[in-house]
Amino acid sequence: MEAQGLAFTPAVGDHAFTPQQRSLLALAHALGRDKFAARAAQWDEEASFPFANYEDMRGAGLLKLCVPESHGGLGADFPTYMMVAAEIGRFCGATALTYNMHICSTLWTGVLADGIPMTETQRAEHAQRRELHFRRVVQDGAIYAQPFSEGSAAAAGRAPFGTTARKVEGGWVVNGRKIFASLSGAADYYGVLCTEDKGDEKPDARDTLYLAVPATSAGFTISGDWNPLGMRGTVSRNLTFKDVFVSDDEQLMPRGIYFKGAQTWPAMFFTLAPTYMGVANAAYDFTVQYLRGEVPGEPPVKRRMYPTKQIAVAQMRIQLEQMRSIFLRAVLEARPHPSKDERMRLYAAQYSVMEGANDIARLAIRTCGGQSMMKHLPLERLYRDSRCGALMLPWTAELVLDRMGREALYESGEQDE
């Protein structure tokens, strides 16, 4: 099939892609098909990080995807990143999910930061400091992580982070702990969200800092096992910071700007969804291939003639098309200060993709039958990986429903007597 000049239908479906988007989607598809897909089982079985995939992405220039062209990057915007990430997720969910953490470090400090209100002083400070981080990615091929979770309400935006940073001469001293920290042991820098310790024992989410902690920092340690249900190649272990000094230049955003960004750009929290858009496509692709008797290495037995299987495939395709449509619309209209309808649609897209990916994988296993549970085939891994999306902070399925219900019934500032 051809989709807007491409020899395949991208994971996000048909669209009037720009020339840059077509080129990048073709690159991501080729890497996934020829390299990532064959390796995915290894990362899953070993719960090991996909270093080989990152070497391929580094060589193809994809680590600098969202670094502005003026800084030597590819200059991809938000929609383009989301499309490329979905295509990578189609072939290896763990690679796409960890890639998100890296790309967001450049996306948030680049395109998104440009849409956040700053003073002239803050803008100049940010421009100077992000040059350092962009140069590391472009010239050194550095990998950035983005540890978020702490086992509290902080990652959901409902409380200050327990990890703190105290201002000292020339920089900051960081103390605290992060859990589910993807790329642990693989990243060169960890973009840590923490709360400024002002010494008054009144931590405030408005004082959130975004600091890049070098992996070689004294007092920084990685611990814990990583043996989860799915997304095993993310290697999301625990990080501990004990009096870790980081210089002022390691600020990824000026003081107070991250909180403004979270209020300004809600789509910045939508960037986990492409991975699961890709996984949903992979489950559908496999089912069609399997029922047609075209899975490499398997007997060429056709199972497509049974009406029950035809109906199931139709149901999967309907849900996939619904997911593609709402995902693509939400991605294309993402902007600072979205309207209420745009924000609600963003929530709906998050929920539809995260829950829908598992729905499609569940139907795929039921339709393909018992053999699809075997680990030499990808479907059982896709099923396990797909189940994890609805658990991902800051927008878990439950939190999204809570936000949608509340914001539908209450306008800003309204409360009951």
ABEGO torsion letter per residue (X at the ends): XBBGGBABBBAAEBBBBBAAAAAAAAAAAAAAAAAAAAAAAAAAAAGBBBAAAAAAAAAAGAAAAABBAAAGBAGBBAAAAAAAAAAAAAABAAAAAAAAAAAAAAAAABAAAAABBBBAAAAAAAAAAAAAAAAAAAAAGBBBBBBABAGBAAAAGABBBABBBBBBBGEBBBBEBBBGBBGBGABABBBBBBBBBAGAGBBBAAABBBBBBBAABBGBBBBEBBBBABGAAAGBBBBBBBGBBBBAAABABBBGAAAAAAAABAAAAAAAAAAAAAAAAAAAAAAAAAAAGABBGBBBBBAAABAAAAAAAAAAAAAAAAAAAAAAAAAAABBBGBBAAAAAAAAAAAAAAAAAAAAAAAAAAAAAEAAAABAABAAAAAAAAAAAAAABOABBAAAAAAAAAAAAABBBGBBBX
